[in-house]
Amino acid sequence: MPGPGFLDLPVRSAKPRRTGITHVLDRGIPLAQVTDLLEQNGCYVDVWKFGWGIAYLDPQLAAKLDLLARHRVLASPGGTLLEIAWAQGRALEFLDWAADCGFPCVEVSAGTVPMDDAAKGDLIAAAAERFIVLAEVGSKHAAVQLAPEQWALAAAGDHQAGATWILAEGRASGTVGIYEPSGAIRPEVVEALAAAVGPDCVVFEAPREDQQAWFVRRFGPDVNLANVPPDCALGLETFRLSLRADTYGAWTPGPVMGPVMGPVMGTVPVRGT
């Protein structure tokens, strides 16, 4: 039971988690700051992604990976880095390097380098022999809005190829992929992904607090969320446990005597509403 233990809170899975994961995005944080963040938030962080190609350049990578392992946090290099390696014919070298470094996870994506479904599936299968694979689906470009059926087919194909989790594209901005440019959620895409592989297998990229709250209200405390700023993991946990106005009453048993706005306050726009 988190906290002092005198409150009735929603049931929450414990580490090591398969569902309810909090996946954070490292944009190049210094080791000392990572140490402080994990001391405070480590029990609430499940996957630590080194964004883009940062893992290739970070001189403190080995020390960070050791620290993350001690806090039972899975580490993953960015999907863009593997895409670049694949485009240069060096995907095997990338996987060897990631294994030598001690990464337990890799991300397989096709958002930067053109890659057909068959090639992506082969890359997922090769990576899954050695790693936990997070496969990203969706486009990074705001002008490209895939139909729900396309999202569902991509997710099902990547999952069948060997991916443990399907990352639903939203980028670090929360304005593409499963979102409109305004940040409004595309609910028909969210529902199609959940139906295709099950909500426990989908990790929704949700960098904004209003988006995080929406997903907790929709799927519950153990929804998988990604691209969370590392210093916001503790705040996200308050959403999950109904310790915040935006999700209060959504998953706590019993009637809620809330303010005039109703039992659940704070909303993120949904397309068409």
C-alpha positions as CSV (number, residue, x, y, z in Angstrom):
1,M,0.0,0.0,0.0
2,P,1.5,3.3,-1.0
3,G,1.8,6.2,1.4
4,P,1.0,6.0,5.1
5,G,-1.7,3.5,4.4
6,F,-4.8,5.0,6.0
7,L,-6.7,5.8,2.7
8,D,-8.7,3.5,0.5
9,L,-7.1,3.8,-2.9
10,P,-7.6,2.0,-6.2
11,V,-5.8,-1.3,-6.6
12,R,-2.5,-0.8,-8.3
13,S,0.0,-3.3,-9.7
14,A,3.4,-3.6,-8.2
15,K,6.9,-3.7,-9.8
16,P,8.0,-5.4,-11.8
17,R,4.9,-4.5,-13.8
18,R,3.6,-5.8,-17.1
19,T,0.6,-3.5,-17.0
20,G,0.2,0.0,-15.5
21,I,3.7,1.0,-16.7
22,T,5.0,4.5,-16.5
23,H,7.5,5.0,-19.4
24,V,9.6,8.2,-19.1
25,L,11.6,10.1,-21.7
26,D,15.2,11.1,-21.0
27,R,16.1,14.1,-23.2
28,G,19.7,14.1,-22.0
29,I,19.4,14.4,-18.2
30,P,22.7,14.6,-16.2
31,L,23.5,11.6,-14.0
32,A,23.2,13.6,-10.8
33,Q,19.7,14.6,-11.7
34,V,18.8,11.0,-12.7
35,T,20.0,9.9,-9.3
36,D,17.8,12.4,-7.5
37,L,14.8,11.6,-9.7
38,L,15.1,7.9,-9.0
39,E,15.5,8.4,-5.3
40,Q,12.1,10.1,-5.3
41,N,10.3,8.5,-8.2
42,G,12.0,5.2,-8.9
43,C,9.3,3.0,-7.4
44,Y,6.8,4.6,-9.9
45,V,9.0,4.4,-13.0
46,D,9.0,1.2,-15.1
47,V,10.7,2.1,-18.4
48,W,13.4,4.7,-19.0
49,K,13.8,5.7,-22.7
50,F,16.9,7.5,-23.8
51,G,15.3,9.7,-26.5
52,W,16.3,9.7,-30.1
53,G,20.0,9.0,-30.4
54,I,21.0,10.2,-26.9
55,A,22.2,6.7,-25.8
56,Y,24.8,6.7,-28.6
57,L,26.3,10.0,-27.4
58,D,25.7,10.0,-23.6
59,P,29.1,9.7,-21.8
60,Q,27.3,8.8,-18.6
61,L,25.4,5.9,-20.2
62,A,27.0,3.0,-18.3
63,A,26.5,4.7,-15.0
64,K,22.9,5.5,-15.8
65,L,22.2,2.0,-16.9
66,D,23.7,0.6,-13.6
67,L,21.6,3.1,-11.6
68,L,18.4,2.2,-13.5
69,A,19.0,-1.5,-12.9
70,R,19.4,-1.0,-9.2
71,H,16.0,0.8,-9.1
72,R,14.4,-2.0,-11.2
73,V,13.7,0.3,-14.1
74,L,13.9,-1.1,-17.6
75,A,16.1,1.0,-20.0
76,S,15.6,1.4,-23.7
77,P,17.4,3.3,-26.4
78,G,15.3,5.5,-28.7
79,G,13.6,3.9,-31.8
80,T,15.1,6.5,-34.1
81,L,18.6,5.2,-33.3
82,L,17.7,1.7,-34.4
83,E,16.0,3.1,-37.5
84,I,19.2,4.9,-38.5
85,A,21.3,1.7,-37.9
86,W,18.9,-0.3,-40.0
87,A,19.0,2.2,-42.8
88,Q,22.8,1.9,-42.8
89,G,22.7,-1.9,-42.8
90,R,23.9,-2.1,-39.2
91,A,20.9,-3.3,-37.3
92,L,22.8,-6.4,-36.0
93,E,25.6,-4.2,-34.8
94,F,23.1,-2.0,-33.0
95,L,21.5,-5.1,-31.3
96,D,25.0,-6.4,-30.3
97,W,25.9,-2.9,-28.9
98,A,22.6,-2.7,-26.9
99,A,23.1,-6.1,-25.4
100,D,26.7,-5.3,-24.5
101,C,25.6,-2.1,-22.8
102,G,23.0,-4.0,-20.8
103,F,19.8,-2.6,-22.2
104,P,16.9,-5.0,-21.4
105,C,14.6,-3.3,-23.9
106,V,14.7,-1.9,-27.4
107,E,12.2,0.1,-29.4
108,V,11.4,-0.7,-33.0
109,S,9.8,2.1,-35.0
110,A,9.5,3.3,-38.6
111,G,8.7,6.9,-38.1
112,T,12.0,8.5,-39.4
113,V,13.3,6.0,-42.0
114,P,11.0,4.4,-44.6
115,M,10.5,0.8,-43.7
116,D,7.8,-1.6,-45.0
117,D,5.8,-3.8,-42.7
118,A,7.7,-7.0,-43.6
119,A,11.1,-5.4,-42.8
120,K,9.7,-4.0,-39.5
121,G,8.3,-7.4,-38.6
122,D,11.7,-9.1,-39.3
123,L,13.4,-6.5,-37.1
124,I,11.0,-7.0,-34.3
125,A,11.4,-10.7,-34.5
126,A,15.2,-10.4,-34.4
127,A,15.2,-8.0,-31.5
128,A,12.7,-10.1,-29.5
129,E,15.2,-13.0,-29.4
130,R,17.3,-10.9,-27.0
131,F,15.2,-8.0,-25.7
132,I,11.8,-6.9,-24.5
133,V,10.5,-5.1,-27.6
134,L,8.4,-2.0,-27.7
135,A,7.1,-1.5,-31.2
136,E,5.8,2.0,-32.1
137,V,2.9,2.4,-34.5
138,G,1.5,5.6,-36.1
139,S,3.0,8.6,-37.9
140,K,5.1,11.4,-36.4
141,H,3.7,13.8,-39.0
142,A,0.6,15.9,-38.1
143,A,-0.6,15.9,-41.7
144,V,-0.8,12.1,-41.7
145,Q,-3.8,10.8,-40.0
146,L,-4.1,7.0,-40.3
147,A,-7.6,5.4,-40.1
148,P,-8.4,3.4,-37.0
149,E,-8.3,0.2,-39.0
150,Q,-4.7,1.0,-40.1
151,W,-3.6,1.5,-36.5
152,A,-5.2,-1.8,-35.5
153,L,-3.6,-3.8,-38.3
154,A,-0.2,-2.3,-37.6
155,A,-0.5,-3.0,-33.8
156,A,-1.7,-6.6,-34.4
157,G,1.1,-7.3,-36.9
158,D,3.9,-5.9,-34.6
159,H,2.5,-7.8,-31.6
160,Q,2.4,-11.1,-33.7
161,A,6.0,-10.4,-34.8
162,G,7.1,-10.5,-31.1
163,A,6.6,-7.1,-29.6
164,T,5.7,-7.2,-25.9
165,W,4.2,-3.7,-25.9
166,I,2.8,-1.5,-28.7
167,L,3.7,2.2,-28.4
168,A,0.9,4.4,-29.7
169,E,2.6,7.4,-31.3
170,G,2.0,10.8,-29.7
171,R,5.6,12.2,-29.7
172,A,7.0,14.3,-26.9
173,S,4.6,17.1,-27.8
174,G,1.3,15.1,-27.6
175,T,0.1,16.7,-30.9
176,V,0.4,13.9,-33.5
177,G,-0.6,10.3,-33.9
178,I,-3.3,9.5,-31.4
179,Y,-3.8,13.2,-31.0
180,E,-5.0,16.1,-33.1
181,P,-2.6,19.0,-33.5
182,S,-4.4,20.7,-30.6
183,G,-3.7,17.8,-28.3
184,A,-7.2,16.5,-28.5
185,I,-7.5,12.8,-28.3
186,R,-8.7,10.7,-31.2
187,P,-10.9,8.3,-29.3
188,E,-11.7,6.1,-32.3
189,V,-7.9,5.3,-32.7
190,V,-7.5,4.6,-29.0
191,E,-10.4,2.2,-29.0
192,A,-9.2,0.5,-32.2
193,L,-5.7,-0.1,-30.7
194,A,-7.2,-1.5,-27.4
195,A,-9.5,-3.8,-29.4
196,A,-6.7,-5.0,-31.6
197,V,-4.2,-6.2,-29.0
198,G,-5.8,-5.5,-25.7
199,P,-5.3,-2.4,-23.6
200,D,-2.7,-4.2,-21.4
201,C,-0.4,-4.4,-24.5
202,V,-0.8,-0.8,-25.6
203,V,1.4,2.0,-24.2
204,F,-0.1,5.3,-25.0
205,E,2.3,8.2,-25.4
206,A,0.8,10.9,-23.2
207,P,3.3,13.7,-22.3
208,R,0.6,16.1,-21.1
209,E,-1.2,16.0,-17.8
210,D,-4.7,16.4,-19.3
211,Q,-4.0,13.5,-21.6
212,Q,-2.7,11.3,-18.8
213,A,-5.8,12.0,-16.7
214,W,-8.1,11.1,-19.7
215,F,-6.4,7.8,-20.1
216,V,-6.7,7.0,-16.4
217,R,-10.4,7.8,-16.4
218,R,-10.9,5.7,-19.5
219,F,-8.8,2.6,-18.7
220,G,-8.2,2.8,-15.0
221,P,-5.1,3.1,-12.7
222,D,-3.1,0.4,-14.6
223,V,-3.2,2.0,-18.0
224,N,0.2,2.0,-19.7
225,L,1.5,5.6,-20.4
226,A,4.7,6.7,-22.1
227,N,6.8,9.8,-22.9
228,V,6.1,11.1,-19.4
229,P,8.7,13.7,-18.2
230,P,10.8,12.0,-15.6
231,D,10.1,14.6,-13.0
232,C,6.3,14.1,-13.5
233,A,6.2,10.4,-12.6
234,L,5.1,11.1,-9.0
235,G,2.4,13.4,-10.2
236,L,1.1,10.8,-12.7
237,E,0.9,8.3,-9.8
238,T,-1.5,10.7,-8.0
239,F,-3.7,10.5,-11.1
240,R,-3.6,6.8,-11.0
241,L,-4.6,6.6,-7.4
242,S,-7.4,9.2,-7.5
243,L,-5.4,11.6,-5.3
244,R,-6.1,14.5,-7.7
245,A,-9.2,16.4,-8.7
246,D,-9.0,15.3,-12.4
247,T,-9.4,11.6,-11.5
248,Y,-10.9,11.8,-8.0
249,G,-14.0,9.6,-7.9
250,A,-13.3,7.8,-11.1
251,W,-11.9,4.7,-9.4
252,T,-12.3,5.2,-5.7
253,P,-15.2,3.0,-4.3
254,G,-18.3,4.7,-3.0
255,P,-20.1,8.0,-3.8
256,V,-18.2,11.1,-4.2
257,M,-19.4,14.4,-2.8
258,G,-17.7,16.6,-5.3
259,P,-17.9,20.2,-6.3
260,V,-20.4,21.7,-8.7
261,M,-18.3,20.5,-11.7
262,G,-19.1,16.9,-10.7
263,P,-17.3,13.9,-9.5
264,V,-14.5,14.0,-12.2
265,M,-13.0,17.4,-12.9
266,G,-10.6,18.4,-15.7
267,T,-10.9,17.2,-19.2
268,V,-8.8,17.0,-22.4
269,P,-10.7,17.7,-25.6
270,V,-11.9,14.8,-27.6
271,R,-12.3,15.2,-31.3
272,G,-15.8,15.9,-32.3
273,T,-16.8,17.2,-28.8
